[in-house]
């Protein structure tokens, strides 16, 4: 099934659980701090979070995802919040979002083209560096696309299509809004050839070959029959990689056009994957980090010395800065795979991290927004 009942999100707008894992335990706790039944109050006011633009937010608020677009930083958060910084993260300005549902991740392919994913199967796109955003997908269009895609295939007698339609119908039994697929998207990535994927909870995945103008479901084209949550994407030379829960790591087979399993020594959740030249990294729960020099054939566990979940891998020249949820950081040498402990960010629970384009510093996001931190060796 796409959406097992015990884990289904009954109304995504009121559930700010962005990753369904220990990585985002702090965001789960945030739910308890918000007014109970946010979507109910929104409905009572006659508002639709998929059609209601975001409102100005003056108080400090969490940024759950962040990425760099050239010299600009873009962060996203609750209730459709999108912020930009043009001075390396020192100050931030909110820009309007076309939706007010919760946003959890942002990815830029180049300084102009970027995508945001969030709850209610929302996907936003920008072509001007994050100044303006438009909706490419939401819970209504995704639901319609799933029904049309698998319905047409079922009529042609294609194996498995009827079963996929049943999964979609089952999923809608858990949605508070009859015409909205409430599953959250958790990551998105496009390459220079305009090919991209959007992934999310309960095995959701769709593919586009035209920068997101059109999409095809790819759920059954993955080695994920148990519908594990899909958390992170990366790409190298046209090959995409997906990291997920319970040790799930997959690689796109360009010949078969199927995401196939990469066996790893770890069965805990991977929150991210990095596919660098001659180096494949998978990282996740409790500071676990694994490296492979042969594209997943053999793996080496890296002793990070960290106990908190790893949430970001920030490129810093010869090194990758691995950032944990607790704010602790290490520098991983890409060649030797040696680890250097760094000073902790000391801002509390960290949701995301990004470089600024300047040496010796980075930006981390947390409960009250974002903060510049120094990249320095621990004492």
N, C-alpha and C positions, 0 to 999 in steps of 0.2 A: 504493500500500500504506500501511496505517496505520503500520507499524513496519519500516522498511528494516533488513535484517540487520546492516549494518556499524555502525548506531547503536543497535541494540536493547540494552536493559539486561537482562542475563540474570538477575540477582537484585537487585531494587531495594533491599532492606534493606542490602546491602553496598555499594551505590553511592550515595554522598552527593553526586553531581553534580546540583545542584538546578536548573541552568538550561541545561546543554548549550551553553555559550557562553563568550566571553571575560569576560563579566560575573562569572562564577562560577569563574574559573580557580583562585582560591585554594581554593575548596571541592573542586575536582578534586584539587588537591595534597593536601588533607586526607585523601583516600581512601588515599593512599600511606602516611599515618601511622597509619592504623587497622589492626588485625589483619587479615591477609588472609583473605578468606572468612568474613565475619561471619555471613552467613546459614547457612553450613555448620555453624558452631559452634552457632548457635541451634537448628538442626534436630537436631544431635547431642544437645542437652540436652532435646529434646522440646518446645521452645517454639515458638509461632506468633506472630510479631510483630503479626499482625492481631487476635489474641485475647488477647495477653499485655499487661496494663497496664504503663505505664512504671514504672521504678524510681527511687528518689531518687538524684539526682546532686549530690554535694557539691563536687566539683572544678569550677573554671571550665570552661565549655564554650561552644562557638559558639552564638549565636542567629542563625538564618538569615533570619527574618522577624519583623516587629514592626508593631503598630498600636495606636492609642489608642481606648479605649472610654470616653468621658466623661472622668472623672478618673483612669482606670486605664490602664496600659500593659500589653500582653500580647505576649510574645515566644515564639517556637517554635524548636526545634532538633532535634538528632540523638536517635535512640532514643526518640521520643515525648515529648521534653522540652517542657513548657509552663510558662512563668513569668509571674507577675503582679507589677506594682509599683503601689502605691497612694500613693507619695510622689514621683511625677514621674520615676522612674528612678533614684533614689538607692539604694534597696534592692529586692531581688527575692525572691519566694517561689515555690517550685515547687508546682504543682497537678497532680493525677494525670490522666494521659491514658489513655483506654481501649485505646490501641495503643502498641506500642514501635517501630514503623517510623519512619523519618526524616520530620520535618515541615519544610516549607520556606516557607510563607506563611500569614499570618493577616489576616483582613479583618473589620471591624465596620461594620455598617450604622447602628447606633445604640448607646447605652451598654450595652444588654442583649444584643442579637443579633449573634453573630459566627460566622465559619466559618474552619476551618483546612484546608489541603490539604497533601498529602505523597506520598511514594512508595507503591507498591503500590495506586495509585488511591484513596488514603484521603481522605475528607472528614469532618470533625468539625463539630459544631454546638453552640453554647451559647445559652441564653436567660437567663442570670443574670450576664452581664458577665465570663464566663470562669472562674467558680469551678468549674463542672462542665461536662463535655463528653460528647456521645454521638456514635456513628458513624452517619452518613447514607449513606455509600458506602464500599466498599473493593473490592479487586481481585476478590473473589468475586462480590459483588452487581453490579458493573459488567459483568463477563463474562456473567453470567446475563441482565442486562438487554439487552446488545447482541445476544445470541443470540435472545432472545425477540422483541425489537423487529424485527430484520431478518429473522428466520425467519418471522414472521407476515406481513410485507410480501412476502417472497419467495413464500409460498404464494398470495398474491393477485396475483402476477405484476407487482408494482410494479418499474419499471425501476431497476436498480442495486442492489437489495436483495441479490440473490444474490452480487454482486461484493463487497458489504460483508461478508457472511458469510465469504467466502473470505479477506478481509483479516484478519478476527478469528481464523480458524483459523491463518493464517500467523503472526500475532502470538504465538499460544500456543505455537508451535514454539520460540520463543526464551525462554519462561518456565521458570524452574527448578522452579516449582510448578504442576502440571497444571491446578489449578482457580483460579489467581490471575492476573489480568491485571496485570503488574508495571509498567506504564507510570506514571510520576509525574504527578500533577496539579501545576500550577505557579501557578494563581491562581483566585480565585473572587470573585464579586460578586453581591449582591442589591439590588434597589431597594425602595422603600416599598410597591410593589404585589405584593411577594413573588415577583417574577420575577427569576431569576438564572441565571448560567452558571458552569460549572466548565470550565477549559481546561487543556491540558497538552502533553506531548511528542507528536511525530508526528501533529499535527493533531487530537488528542482534544478533543472538546467535547460537553457535555451541557447540557440546558436543563430548568429547573424553573419551575413557576408557583405553587407552594405552599410556598415557603420551604424547599425541599429534601426534602419528604416523598416526592415521586415525581419521576422523571427520564426524559427522552427523549433519545436520541442525536441530535446535530445535525451529525455529521461531514460528511455530503453536502450540508448547507445552508450551506456556506461556499465562497468562492472560494479554495480551498486544495487543489487536486487533487494537488499535490506533497507534501501532508502535512507542511508546515513546522511546526516547533515553535511553539506559542502561549504567549507569555510574560506578557502583561499585559492587564488589563481596566480600562475606565472606563465611566461612564454619565452621560448628560445628557438630562433630559426624556424618559425612557423609551427612549432610543436608546443601545445599547451599542456600544463600540468595542473592538477587539482588536489588540494589537501582537504581532508575531512575527519570526521570523528572515528573513534575506535580504530586508529591506525590506518585509515583509508588514505592511500596515495595513488593517483592515477595519472597516466600519460596518454596523450592522443596518438593513436596509430594512424599515420597519414594515409596508409594504403587501405585499411579497413574502415577508416573514419569511425573508430570506436575508442572510447576511453577505457584503457585496460589497466589492471591492477599492477602496481609496483610493490613487490614484497619488501617489507622493512622489518627490523627486529622489534619494533615497538607497537603495542596495541592500544595505547592511549591516544587521545585526540591530537591531531596536527592542526594548528591554526594558520600556518603559513607554509609556503614552499617558495624557494628561490632557485631558478635555473640559470646559473651563470656559466660562462665558458669553462668547460672541464670541471665544473663543480655543481652538484645538486644538493640542496639543503632542505631538510624538513624539520620544523620546530613546533613546539606546542606545550602541553601541560607540564607543570612542575619543572621547568627549566630544561626539558628534554630537547636536545639538538643532535641531529644525525647528518652525516656528510657522506657523499658518494662521488668518486672520481670517474666512475664508469656508467653514469646515467641510471643508477639504481641497481646495478648488479651486485655490488658489495657495499656494505655500509660501515662507517666508523662512528661510534658514539663520541660526541665531544663533551668533555667534562666542563660544564659552564660554571659550576659552583653556585648556581642559582636554584632556588626552590620554587619561586613563583613562575607562573606561566609566561612563556615568551610570546609577545604580541606584535613585535615589529623587527624588521631587519633593514637598517638604514645604511645605504652605500656611502662609504667614506674613503674613496680612493682604494688603497691596498687593503683596507679593512672593511668589515661589516660591523656596524654597531647593533648588537642584539639587545633589545629593550624588554624588560619584564613588566608584568602588571604591577609589581610593587615599586617600580621606579629604578630598580637596580639595573646596571648595564655592564656589558663586557664588549671588548673589541676582539673580533675574530679575524686573524690574518688569512687571506684567501689562499695563499700559497702553502704556508706551513701548517695551517689550521691551529696555530697556537692561540691561546686565550689570554687577554690582559684585562684584569678587573678595572673598572672605571668608577668614578664617583657617582653615587646614586643621585637621581634627580631631586629627591626630597620634596615631592609635591603631593604625595599620597598615591592613591590608585591611578594608574596610567592606562588610558584607553588606546592611544595611538602615538606615533612619533614620525618625524620627518626631518630631513636635512633642510638647511636654509640656503645652501649655495655658498656659505662662508665657512672657512676652515675653523674647526675647534668648537662648533656649537651646533645645536639642534633644537627643535621645538617638540615638546610633548603636550598632549592634551589630557585633561583630568576633569574632576567634578566641577571646577569653577572656570573652565575654559582652556587656555593654552599658556605655556610659559617657555621662555628661552632658557636652555640649560647649557652648561659648559661641558665639553667632552674632555675629560682629564683623568689621568691615572689615579686610582684610589691610593690613599696614603698608606 
